[in-house]
Amino acid sequence: MPASTPPQIALTIAGSDSGGGAGIQADLKTFHALGVHGLTAITAITSQNTRGVSAVHAVPQAHIRSQIAALFDDFPIAAVKTGMLGSASITRLVAREMAARKPAWLVVDPVMIATSGARLLDEAAIDVLLGELVPLTDILTPNLPEAEALLGCRIRTSAQCDKAGAALLALGAGGVLLKGGHADGSDVVDRYYDARGVLELRHPRLPLEGHGTGCTLAAAIAAELARGRTARSAVRRAVAYVHRALQRAHRPGGGDVHVLRH
């Protein structure tokens, strides 16, 4: 990118990971790596490291709203990505703000459970997510356990993945990237569903447990959309980016998880 060309701008609405591997920290690293200026509206402050999450403090709704208002009032935001929202009330707030602000692109990562197993979205928020935020979403990026929680069904086979993708599209999402990292097999198969059908993205499974992969993937999609890519091109490029970052992942702390080399 020529120095005289200002970067496009993307916003992440998500929680803070004090360990620096996921959440807004991972999103900002991804935006920077892909040549996009990153903005943040923080929904929660977590106390966590590579061993787990020990505390979560939700940011007051009035302050979440004021962050979003300040950013949209000043910046030409090309894409928005949501991550950890935490509660039904915050999910509803973000949905209402997105409905009013109408960003050109909205990528929703339905963050529910941390790598450590800590729950990051309460049960009551699922109905709000499905009924109010998903219909506004251009690309929804659930992993298999998240899709199972959203739809209330078991997803293991290719046919079940296809059925889940169709069901999530029917709820109003423009596209659904069903991430296959939790499935068995020597390859990871991610499936992207949209009005054109299904696009399979396959890459070798790496022998490590990644931290912040979902956050990074959704942020990379938002960054590529902000830079003018089509939805399918953004998904392809983002999946390839995460795989490269995983290949170079490292263990900065005492836990078993690897942090991506953004």
N, C-alpha and C positions, 0 to 999 in steps of 0.2 A: 504494500500500500504506500503510495507516495506520501512524503511527510506533509505536503500541503493539503491532503485529503483528510478531513476530520473523520474519526471513527463513528460508526453507527452506535446507538445507545440501547442497552437492554437493562431491564429491571428484574431483580429477584426479590420475591416476597417470601421469606422463609425464616427459619430459626438459625441462631448462631451456634456453631460448634466450637467450644473453647479449645478443643484439640487440633483444630485446623484442617481436619481431613474431609469433612462433609459440610452440609448447610451452606450458609452464605459465604463462608471462607472458600469452599470448593467452587462455588458459583463464580466468585470474583476472579479466582485464579484461572478458571476456564474462559471467562469473558476476555481477560487480558491475553491469554495464550492465543485466542482466536481473533484478536484485533478489534474487540468491541469494548466500549466504555461501559463499565458496570455501575448500576445504582442499586441501593438496597433499602427495603422496608422490612425491618426486623420484627418478627411475630413472637419470638421466644428467645430466652437466653438459657442455654443448657450448660451444666457443669459436666464435662465429659472428657475422656481421654481414650486411649486405644483399648482400655479394658472395659469401658462401659459408660453409661449415663448415670450420674449420681443425683442430679437435681435438674428440674425444669421450672423456669419462671416465665409465665406468659406475660407479654407486654400488654399494658392496658389498651383497650380497643380505641380509645380516643387518640392515643399516640400512634397506633398503627394507621388510623385514618389520616392523621396529620402528616405522617411521613409520605403516604401515597399522594395526598393533595399537594404537598410541597414539590414533589418530584414531577408530577404531571403538569403543574403550573409553570414549570421552568424548562423542562427538557423535552425534545422531540423523541419520545420513546418509541423505538421500532418494534420491540418485542418484550413480552412479560413472561416470566417463569415463576410458578408458585411451587413451594416445597412444603416444609412442615407448617401446618396451620394449627393443629393441636386440639381445637374445640369446635363445637357446632357454631358458637357465636362468632368466633373469628373467621370461620369458613364462610358464614353468611355475610359478614362484613366485607370480606374480600370479593365475594361474588357480586355483591351490590356495587362495590366500587368499580369492578371490571365491566359490569353492565352499563354503568354511567360513563366510564372513561372510554370504552370501546377501543382497546389497543388493536393494532393491525394483526398481531399474532399473540395468542395466549397458549402457553405450554403448561400443563398441569401434571406435576409429579405427586401422586396421592400418597404422600409419606405417612405410613402407619406404624411401622415397627423399625427400630434401629437395628443395626447389625448385631449389637449386644443382646437384643431381645426386648429392650425397653419400649413400651408402647408410647407412640408419639401422636396418636389421633384417637380421641375418645369415640366410643360406640355411637353416641348421638350425632356425631358429625358426619357419619357415613350417608345418612339420608339427605342432609343438607348438601353434601358434596355431589351426590347423584342428581338431586333435584334442582340445584341452583347454580353450581359451578361447572359441572360437566357439560351442560347444554351451551355454555359460552366458550368451550374449549376447542382450540384448533387441533392440538395434539395432546393426547392423554398417554402417560407413560407408566402403567402399573407393572410390577413384577408379578409372578404367578400367585404368591400368597396374597398380595394386595387385590388382584383381580378376583380371587376366590372370596375374599372378604366383601368386596363390593357387590358381587353377584350371588353370593351364598351357595356356591356350587364347587365341586372338585374339578380341577383342571390339570390334566396330566398328558393326555394324548393330543396328537395334531388335530383330530376332529373336535376335541373339547376346546382347544385353543381357538379354532375357527368359530365355534359357537359363541365363545366368550367375546371374541372380537366383534362379531356381529351384534351381540347384545349391548356392548358398550357403545357402538356406533348408533344403535337405535335409541340410546338415551340422549343423543344430540352431539356427541363429540365428532369433530370433523375427521379426525384420524386417531388411531389407537396403536401405540407401539407396545406390544405385549412382550416383556423382557423374559428371556428363557434361562437366565442364570441359575434358577433354582431347580430346573429339570435335570434329570440324569442324562448321561451321555458324554462322549469324548469331545463333542462340539457343543457350543452354546448357539442356540437358534433363536434369534429375535424375529418376531413377526409383526409387520406393520400393515394395518388394515385401513382402507379408505374406500371411497366410492368406486375406485378402479379395481378393487380386489385386494389380494394379499401379496406382500413383498417379503420374502424370506432373506434374512441376513445371517450368515453362518460364519463362525470363526472358532478356532481351536480353544478348548477350555484350558485355562492356565491353572497350575497347581498352587493356588493361593486364595486367601479370603480378602477381597477388596473392601475398603471402607470409603464410602462416598461415591460409589459408582453410579447410583441412581441420580443423585444430585448433579454430578458432573455430566451425565448423559443428557438430562433435561436442559441443563444450562447450555450445553454445546448445541443442542437443537435450536434453542432460542437465539443463540449467537449467530448460527448459520442463517436462520430466518431473517434476523436483523440485517444481515449482510446481503440479502436479496435472493437467497436460494429458494427453490420450490420446497414444499413439504417433504417430498420423497428424497430429494437431493440432500436436504438438511439432515434427515434421519440417517441416510447412508453415511454421510461424512461424520456425523456425531458418533455413530457406533464405531467407526474406524478409529476415531480420535480416542475414545475410551479404551479400546483394545490396545492401542499404542501406549497410552498412559499406564495401563495395567502391566504391560510388559516391562515397564521401567519402575514399577512400584517398589516401595521400600517400607521398612518397619521402623518408624522413628521413636516408638515408645516400647513399653514392656509387654504389650498385648500381642496377640497372634495376628491381628489384622494388618494388612498392608495399605498404606496411603498412596494414592495415585501420584505419579510424577507429572503434574499438569504442564 
